[in-house]
Amino acid sequence: MTQRTDVVVVGGGQAGLAAGYHLRRCGLDFVILDADASPGGSWQHMWDSLRLFSPAAYASLSGRLMPTQPGETYPDAGHVVDYLTDYEKRYDLPVQHGARVDAVRRDGERLLVEAGSGTWRARAVISATGTWTRPFLPAVPGRGLFTGRQLHTANHRSPADFAGRHVIVVGGGNSGAQIAADLALDGSIRVTWVTQRPPRFLPDDIDGRALFDVATARRRALDAGRTDTGGVASLGDIVAVPPVRAARDAGLLTAKPMFSQLTAHGVRWADGSRAGADAVIWCTGFRPALSHLAPLNLRGPRGHIPTDGTRAPGEPRLHLLGYGDWTGPASATLIGVGRPARDAARDIAQAVSG
């Protein structure tokens, strides 16, 4: 049976919940369809030692401050899952878990949303599926020859999985630095950290609060036609959360340049030098999870759907939320997603009332 509603939100993580909060305040009828069986979005799948870049108060969704985590300045992923679970219940958001959306299609004056749990006809759709389900692996020569273990950030859990092993961690961003530090501080694991360019640590007093302000200032400058400030990238790539700082200061985070190829039992650099390895962890980022939108034929450069704010000009009934700066300044963060979620809800409310 096909059901009707004003808005279908695809994805029940932080972006989907932020959208639900503002849709409720706009008085719209909506449903949130989430592929995960339980609340918490991608945070429930993160590695054990992950830490936020900001204190709890600066990592909150609209309407509800994240409580502090006892004994921690920077909360861990489990604390975020608890917060999002409470947020969903506190605002009685209509989330259907275990409802994976397969396709969004045009259907006359409405959009047809096809999910495993049923079909919906909506006046608007907010896509908030994030990137976690689309890990990116670079096409490095020899990747198929390596006989050791290969995994992505999305599959890493704990240093206990690599006790007594030599692990090569690939990637110079926050995930690469945090996972390399996590393994190196264990003491029983030999770690080689490789990066495409020399790692750039942000000053120790910079965390997510300042990064959000910088990202917002950059977006405002670009919107006003002023010179690009460079945003967060102008400051550095890696937030020095306590474990990263500890490993760095202990001399455990000295990066080597990217190797040129994988071999059966390790890696080889361009100068001919080699290193054996038992495992490679690819901390090489993610791509937006947009396959459910393929029937709309909106994909643009780099796999992104062009947007004006959060709205897709090629299909004005569609909004994209939480994928990165191209869908709102810092919109892939807890603190940053609130503003574009509010704007999307207001825009939809205006369109529906018109």
N, C-alpha and C positions, 0 to 999 in steps of 0.2 A: 504494500500500500504506500502511495506517495503522500507525504505530509507537507504542509505549507507553513512557512514562517517568514518573518521579515528578513532575518539574517542567519546564515550558517557560518559559524567560525570553525575553520578546519585547524585543529591542533589545540591541545589543552595544557600546554606548558605555560611559561611566564607570559608570553605574548598573548596567547589565547585568553588567559585569565584577565589580563589587563584590558583586553578588548571587551570581555564580558562585563567587567565592572562598569565601564563607561557606556556600553549599550544599555545596561540596566538603568543607569542614571538618565539616559535619553528616553526611557520609556518604551523601548523597542522589544518586540517579541523575537527571541533568538534561541539557538541551540549551539552547544560546543561539542564537536565530534573529535574524539581523541583516540589515536591508535593504541596507546598504552593501556594496559589493564588496570593500572593504579595511578593515583595523582603524583605530581612531581616533575613531569616533563622529562627532559634529557638529564636533569640532575640526578635522577635515580640510577643512571647508567654510568656515572663518572667514576674515575679511579678513587681509591680509598682516601688518599692523602690530599686531595684537591682542596685548595683554599680560595675563597673569594679575594678579589683585589681590594675590597673596601670593607670598613666596619659595617656591622649590620644595619645601622640607621641610614647608611648611604647605599644600601642595596635593597631597597624596599619598593613594592608596587604601590600604586595609588590607593590611598585610603587606609593603609595598614602598615605601620612601621614593623620591620622585622625585629623581633626581640633579640637581645644579645645572647650569644652562646657562652655559658659559664666557662671561664678560663681561656677563652679564645678572643683575640681582637678581630681576626679575620675568620668568619664562620666556615665550616666545612660543608661538603655537598649534602650530607645527611641532614644538617640543620636547615638547608634551603628546601629540601624535600618536605620536611615537617612544616615549614612556613607556608609553602604553596598548598599543601594539603589543608592546613587550617584556613588559608585564604579562600579556597574553593568552598569550604563548608560555611565559613563566616558570612559570605555574601550569597550563599545558596545559589551558586551558579549552576545552570543546567548542563552539566558535563556528562556526556555519554562515553564512558571508557570502553575500550575494546572495539571502537567503531572506526575502522580504517576507511578513509575516503579514497575511492579508486579513481573517480573522475568528476570534473565539473564541466558542464556543457551549457551552451545557450539553448533556451527553450522559450522562444517567443519573448514575452515581457519579463520573464524570470530566468534564473539560472537553475539548472538541474544538478543536484549534488548526489552522486551515487556512492553509497557506502555499504560496507558489509552488513550493517544493521538496518538498512533500508534506504529509501530515496526521499530527498527533500526538494521542494521547489521554493526558492528564496528570491527575495527582491534584491538582495546583495549578499556577497560572500567576502569574508575576511580570511585570507590564507595566512596561517601562523604556524607552519610546520617546521620552521627552523632549518638547521643544517646537519644535525647530529647523525641522521640516518644516511647521509651521503659522504662518507669519508673519502678524501682524495689521496690517491697513491700516485706518485710521479713515475714516469716511464724511464726508470734508470736501467741502463744496460745490465743484463745478467740477473735481473730480479727473479726470473723463473728458474735460474740455476742454483740459487742458494739453498742448501739442504737444511739449514737451521730454521728456527721459528721466526716468522714475520707476523707482526701485528700492528695495528694502527692505534692511535690515541683512544679511539672509541672502544677498543678491546682490552686496554690495559686496566689492571685492577690493583695489584700489590707487588712490592719487591719480593715477597715470599715466593712468587712464581719463578724467580730467577736466582735463587740462592746458589752461590758458588759458580755462577756463569759470567761470561763476558757478553755485555749487551752494548750494542751501538744504538744510540738515540739520535734520530735525524730530525732537525728542525730548530730554528733559532727564535721562535716565538715563546709565548708564555707557557704553552703546553710542553714544549720541548725542554725548557729550562726547569719547570716544576718536576717533570718526570725524571730528568737526568739527576736533579738534586735528590729526589726521593730515593732513587736507586743508589746513588753515590754515598748518601748518608747511612745507608744500611750497613756498610762495612764489609759484607761478604760478597759483594758484587763488583766486578771490574766494569767500569763504564767508560765508553768513548763517546763523546758528544760531538757531532758534526753539524755544521751550519753552512748555509749558502754564502753568507757574508759574516764578518766578525759580529758576535752578539752585542747588542746595545742595551745595557741596563739603564732603566730610568733612575733618577736620583732616589735615594732611599726614602725620602719624605713624600714621594709622589705615589698616590694610590688612585683608586677608582673615582674618588671625589673630584680630583683635579682633571682626570682624563675625561670625565663627562663634561666638565666645563669647557675644556679645550675643544672637544668634538663639537659641542654646541656652538661655540664661537666661530669655528671654521664654517659650519653650515650656514650660519647667519651672514658671514662675509661673502660666501659664494652666492647666496640668494640675493644679496644686495649688489652683486657685480664687483665686489672689491677683490683685492689680491688674495690668492689662496695662501693661508697661513701655514699649510702643511699639516695642521691638526695634530693628532696624537703621534703620527709617524715622525713628526719633527722632534719629538722629545726622546724617543727610543722605542724599543720593541718589548722589553721585558720588565714587568713590575716586580720589584724586589721584595716579595712577601717573605716572611721570616725563614722558611726552609731554604729558599733560593739564596737569600742573603747569607745564611749559615754555610751552605755548600760553597758559595762563591768566595767567602772570606777564608775558608779553609783550603782554598786552592783546588777544589774538586770540580769546578766548572770552567775548565780551560778548553775552549772549543778548537777542534781541528777543521780544516776546510772540507767541503763536501767531496766525497770519494767519486771517482769516475765510473766505477762499475762494481757490481757484486760478483763474487766468484762462488764456487761450490761451498767453500768453507769460511768465507769472510768477505773482505772488501779490498779493492785496489785503488790507489790514488793515481793521478795523472803522471806523477814523477816515477811511477813504478813501485813505490813502497806498498806493502800489504799489511793487513791485520786479520787474524782469525777472529771469528765471532760465533757465539751460540745463538744469538737472537738479534733481530733488528726491530726497533720500535719506530714506526713512521709517524712523527708528529708534524704532519704536513698539511693540516687544515681540512676544511670541509667545503662542500658546494651546496647551494640552496636546494632543498627537497621540493621540487616543483612538478614532479611527473603527473600529479593529479590534475594539473592545469593544462596539460598537453592538448586536449581537445579544443582549447580556446585559441591555439596557434598564436601565442603572444611573445614567445621567447626571442630575446634580443641578444646583443653582444655579451660574451662571457657567460652565457647561460642565464643571464638576468632578464626579468621582464621589465621593460621601461616603466617608470612611475613618475607621477607628478605628486609629490608628497607621498602618500600611501596609495593613491588611486592609480590604476592602470589606464592610461588614456585609450589604449586599444580596446578596453572593455571597462567602461566607467562604473559598472556595478561590482567590480572586483577591487579589493584593497589588499595590499601585501604588508605584513607587519612583522618586524622582529628579525629580518634577515641580515641587517647591517645598515651602514650609513645611507645606502641607496633607498632605504624605506624609512628613513628618519634618523637624525643624529643619535648615535649610540643606542639605536633601537634593539640591538641584540643583547643589551644588558638589562638587568632588573630595574635599575634606576632610570634608564633611558627610554624604556618602552612605553612609559605612562603617557608622555606627551603625544607621540604619534597615535597611540591607541585612542586617546581623547579626541584628537582631530578626525580620525577615521570615523568614530561613532557619530560625531556631530555632522560630518559630511553626509553619512548615510541617513541620519535622521532627517536632514534637510531634503535629501532626494526623495525619501519615502513620503514625507508630508506634502511634497510638491506634486 
